[in-house]
Amino acid sequence: MNKVDVSSDVLVIGSGVAGLAFALKMADYANVLIITKKEKAESNTNYAQGGVAAVLSPSDSFDNHVNDTLICGDGLCEKDVVEKIVKTAPTCIKELLEIGADFNRTEDGDLDLGIEGGHSKRRIVHSDDLTGREIERALLNAVARHPSITILENHIAVNLVTRNNRCIGCYVLDKRGNMIQNFISKLTVLATGGIGRVFSHTTNPDVATGDGIAMAYRAGATIMDMEFTQFHPTTLYHPSAGSFLISESLRGEGAILTDRKGRRFMGSYNPMKELAPRDIVARAIDNELKKSGESYVLLDISMKNPDFVRTRFPGVYEQCRSFGIDITKEPIPVVPAAHYCCGGVRATVEGETGVGNLYAIGETACTGLHGANRLASNSIIEGLVCAHYTARRCRELLKKDFSLRPFSPWESGKAVDSDEMIVVTHNREEIRRLMWNYVGIVRSNNRLARAKDRIDLLTREIDKYYWDFIINSDLVELRNIVLVAQLIIESALMRKETRGIHYSLDYPNKLPIARHTLL
Ligand SMILES: Cc1cc2nc3c(=O)[nH]c(=O)nc-3n(C[C@H](O)[C@H](O)[C@H](O)COP(=O)(O)OP(=O)(O)OC[C@H]3O[C@@H](n4cnc5c(N)ncnc54)[C@H](O)[C@@H]3O)c2cc1C
């Protein structure tokens, strides 16, 4: 072994809910190394507002939650996966409470359960409207208390290393030291989150560049259902706001959508009006904007008691106020944005990917829970449940005699000419814009073909860069973004129907048999 090699029983890539929950469940049995590409809390998890879906009320049932999930998934959910995740969800909530997660409670001390679009019952456990931050806090605290878990921040996984279709570790770039090291592991777990940054408008933070999906694809794993990008209907429209999400739960609590003239429009799209599944709401807004030529619509909760609004939605209230909007008095300007990747690395609930010793959990994985559309608040719970089952599987595996397998060091390219880095930035912006314009909420053969031509060209250009220059994290992410864009376009071209959140002008109908897209 090279003296700069780093070794562990289990290498976890990513410190969101899935990676942290998995690490906690492994740490009594193995030494666990978590790498994360920025600060440890920076993740999609940390920005989740609405909450976590689980059956916790006597007026609800597993069947209800399963049915709501299946309806939303539009024929493409794997029913056994849905049942397993739904039935394990309450245990995972209990475990979060045990490690100190602080969720809202009613006056009687029961968990205060919210409701969101597509759910037939109140089952959303939440911590005001900052649920992800609270979960991330609780998990990070528990991880910090465990002596067998190490977290390395500012370490970005570059490429998985396989031998005979078995993962033996990963090349990792230490962003501070600017060097690539061999991270050798018995088992490797991808918990790298989403892909939102492939699109120009997104609710996701900078880290969501689809690295896990791209690395797994390069390592030979199957990638499933990538055409199903969920667009969140309501993000704050403000020139300086980035893409701040306005939670679904505002609509759950009675907020209405209107055009700029105050005309409520959801009734003409779906009988559930504002509580329709988010794809229907996103398309309705997209259609309203295309018809009117306006840049945004309005979301209004000002008819509710101001104290209720301020205490139920402190995050949204404060954020909007910082942009001069008082949501207790006036409507919020909103637009849709790319939000969640229903597809990903094809994996079982136990995280198995088809590549030996390589596991995938959380948003990076595609287990079949979401099908063609994710039911709101079903993703954090998927991360928790799959972390649970994957850890159980990995604990069993490690009982076998595993040896670490060293591999040859990374070979760097030539020096980066700083003038050339502008090309990286330019290409990234170009990919994100073209994905938004041609591979967005409403798709067509022509737009997809145009996107494919352009992405093929950019792929060749970026590949040349990748092999010719010293790697930095921008280049690693750019190479992943272009590959994920390619996977989304290929998948969208293969689906010759409209289903769930994949909406095609050329194929407006649903085919009689639902099939997964596999790449
Ligand atoms: C604004 C917003 C609101 C949401 N609201 C909800 C909600 O209310 N309920 C719900 O269920 N879901 C919600 N979601 C979705 C949910 O938050 C995510 O699907 C879930 O948290 C994903 O968890 P994860 O652990 O899989 O990934 P993440 O939490 O995204 O964590 C991924 C981790 O991997 C790291 N990483 C990525 N690539 C690399 C690399 N190459 N090397 C090293 N590290 C890497 C990242 O830095 C990060 O630490 C929301 C998402 C957003 C963005």
The ligand as a MOL file (V3000), in Angstrom:
LIG
                    3D

  0  0  0     0  0            999 V3000
M  V30 BEGIN CTAB
M  V30 COUNTS 53 58 0 0 0
M  V30 BEGIN ATOM
M  V30 1 C -34.9700 22.6800 -1.0620 0
M  V30 2 C -35.2980 21.2170 -0.8790 0
M  V30 3 C -36.4010 20.8370 -0.1310 0
M  V30 4 C -36.7210 19.4980 0.0490 0
M  V30 5 N -37.7660 19.1440 0.8540 0
M  V30 6 C -37.9710 17.8270 1.1420 0
M  V30 7 C -38.9390 17.4320 2.0910 0
M  V30 8 O -39.6110 18.2470 2.7020 0
M  V30 9 N -39.0940 16.1030 2.3330 0
M  V30 10 C -38.3550 15.1410 1.6880 0
M  V30 11 O -38.5450 13.9420 1.9400 0
M  V30 12 N -37.4350 15.5120 0.7870 0
M  V30 13 C -37.2030 16.8140 0.5130 0
M  V30 14 N -36.2460 17.1680 -0.3920 0
M  V30 15 C -35.4410 16.1240 -1.0070 0
M  V30 16 C -34.4870 15.5510 0.0420 0
M  V30 17 O -33.9630 16.6050 0.7970 0
M  V30 18 C -33.3670 14.7830 -0.5980 0
M  V30 19 O -33.8390 13.8960 -1.5590 0
M  V30 20 C -32.6080 13.9810 0.4540 0
M  V30 21 O -32.3000 14.7910 1.5490 0
M  V30 22 C -31.3560 13.4270 -0.1710 0
M  V30 23 O -30.5450 12.9010 0.8330 0
M  V30 24 P -29.2100 12.1850 0.4120 0
M  V30 25 O -28.5190 11.8080 1.6760 0
M  V30 26 O -29.4880 11.1360 -0.5730 0
M  V30 27 O -28.3730 13.3140 -0.3650 0
M  V30 28 P -27.9160 14.7590 0.1070 0
M  V30 29 O -28.5930 15.1780 1.3270 0
M  V30 30 O -27.9780 15.6480 -1.0540 0
M  V30 31 O -26.3790 14.5210 0.4600 0
M  V30 32 C -25.4440 14.2620 -0.5570 0
M  V30 33 C -24.0630 14.3930 0.0120 0
M  V30 34 O -23.1120 13.9050 -0.9060 0
M  V30 35 C -22.0200 14.8170 -1.0170 0
M  V30 36 N -21.3980 14.6000 -2.3200 0
M  V30 37 C -21.9680 14.6800 -3.5400 0
M  V30 38 N -21.0510 14.3540 -4.4840 0
M  V30 39 C -19.8960 14.0560 -3.8380 0
M  V30 40 C -18.5980 13.6670 -4.2520 0
M  V30 41 N -18.2820 13.5060 -5.5500 0
M  V30 42 N -17.6640 13.4590 -3.3090 0
M  V30 43 C -17.9320 13.6350 -1.9810 0
M  V30 44 N -19.1450 14.0150 -1.5430 0
M  V30 45 C -20.1050 14.2200 -2.4500 0
M  V30 46 C -22.6860 16.1660 -0.8330 0
M  V30 47 O -21.7490 17.1480 -0.5220 0
M  V30 48 C -23.6460 15.8260 0.3090 0
M  V30 49 O -22.9600 15.8200 1.5290 0
M  V30 50 C -35.9150 18.5090 -0.5770 0
M  V30 51 C -34.8150 18.8890 -1.3310 0
M  V30 52 C -34.4950 20.2330 -1.4880 0
M  V30 53 C -33.2930 20.6160 -2.2890 0
M  V30 END ATOM
M  V30 BEGIN BOND
M  V30 1 1 1 2
M  V30 2 1 2 3
M  V30 3 2 2 52
M  V30 4 2 3 4
M  V30 5 1 4 5
M  V30 6 1 4 50
M  V30 7 2 5 6
M  V30 8 1 6 7
M  V30 9 1 6 13
M  V30 10 2 7 8
M  V30 11 1 7 9
M  V30 12 1 9 10
M  V30 13 2 10 11
M  V30 14 1 10 12
M  V30 15 2 12 13
M  V30 16 1 13 14
M  V30 17 1 14 15
M  V30 18 1 14 50
M  V30 19 1 15 16
M  V30 20 1 16 17
M  V30 21 1 16 18
M  V30 22 1 18 19
M  V30 23 1 18 20
M  V30 24 1 20 21
M  V30 25 1 20 22
M  V30 26 1 22 23
M  V30 27 1 23 24
M  V30 28 2 24 25
M  V30 29 1 24 26
M  V30 30 1 24 27
M  V30 31 1 27 28
M  V30 32 2 28 29
M  V30 33 1 28 30
M  V30 34 1 28 31
M  V30 35 1 31 32
M  V30 36 1 32 33
M  V30 37 1 33 34
M  V30 38 1 33 48
M  V30 39 1 34 35
M  V30 40 1 35 36
M  V30 41 1 35 46
M  V30 42 1 36 37
M  V30 43 1 36 45
M  V30 44 2 37 38
M  V30 45 1 38 39
M  V30 46 1 39 40
M  V30 47 2 39 45
M  V30 48 1 40 41
M  V30 49 2 40 42
M  V30 50 1 42 43
M  V30 51 2 43 44
M  V30 52 1 44 45
M  V30 53 1 46 47
M  V30 54 1 46 48
M  V30 55 1 48 49
M  V30 56 2 50 51
M  V30 57 1 51 52
M  V30 58 1 52 53
M  V30 END BOND
M  V30 END CTAB
M  END
